[in-house]
Amino acid sequence: MAGSPKHEPMVMVKEYCIECAVCREVCPYTAVFFIPTKWKIALQVDQVRCTGCGGPEHAPCVQFCPSPGALVPASSLSPAMAVASPSPASAVGA
């Protein structure tokens, strides 16, 4: 079953993310990407690429993140708390 996630994807919690981009550097699937916003660059997790890496206790993005609670499994929060997550291709065309 190659390519299918073993755990649910992570999502970025905008209230806790400090945009340090450590998650982007350590992600083995390049699932974290930059998106432009009105005032700065934000980070998002591509839900298609993210495999969850064995859950939050094993995922490098969660383990190396200096801001606790910035990356969590998708089902653990309300949609309003998560940064919207389009695919990188749609973010480039926007």
N, C-alpha and C positions, 0 to 999 in steps of 0.2 A: 504494500500500500504506500509506495513512495510518493512524496509530494503532498499527502494529506496530513493535516495537523493532528498531533497526538493530544494536544490540549487546546483550549480556546485561545484566540488571539488576545493580545494585550491592547489596551487603549490608553491614551494619554489623558490625564486629568489636568485640565488647563489651570485650575486653581493652585496646584502644587508644582507644576513643571517650571523650572527656573531657566529653561532653554540653554543648558550647558552643552548639550549634544553628546554627552557621554554614551547615552543609549544608542545613538546613531553609529558611533565608533565601534561598539562591541557587538552589535547585532550581526549574527552569522548569515542572516538572510536578507540583509539590506532592506529591512522592512520599515525603518524609520527614515523619514525624509523631511526636508525643509519645505515650508510653504510661505509665500509672501502674505503679509497682512497689511493693514493700513499703516501701522506704525513700526513694525518690526518683522523679523522672520520667526515663525513658529515651527514647532516640530509636530509631526503626526505619524501614526502607525498605520501602515498599509495592511488592512485586514485580510487581504488575499495572500500576501507574502508571509505574514506573521504566523508562525506555527505554535507559539506559546512556549517553545523550548522546554517542555517538561513541567510547566506550571510556574507560578511566581517564585517558588522556592529554588528553582534552578535556572530561570531565564536570566541571561547575562544583563539584559537591559534593566531588570529590576535589581539584580544583585549589585551592580556598579552605580546605580543612580544615587546621587547625593541627597535627593529630596524624597523622603519616604512618602509613599502614596501617589507619586506622579504617574506610575505605570501599574495598572491593575488588570485582572481578567475582565473581558468585555461584559460579562453578565453581572459583575459585582457593583455596577453603578448605573444611575439613570442616564439616559441619552443626553440630557441637558448638561451633565457634568463633563462629558467627554468632548474632546476636540473632534470636530467632524473629520471623517477619514475617507476622502475620495482617493482613488488610485492616483499614483504619481503622474500617470499620463494625462488624466483629466485636470490635474492641478497645473500642469505646464500650459495647457491650452487656455486656461482661464485668464 
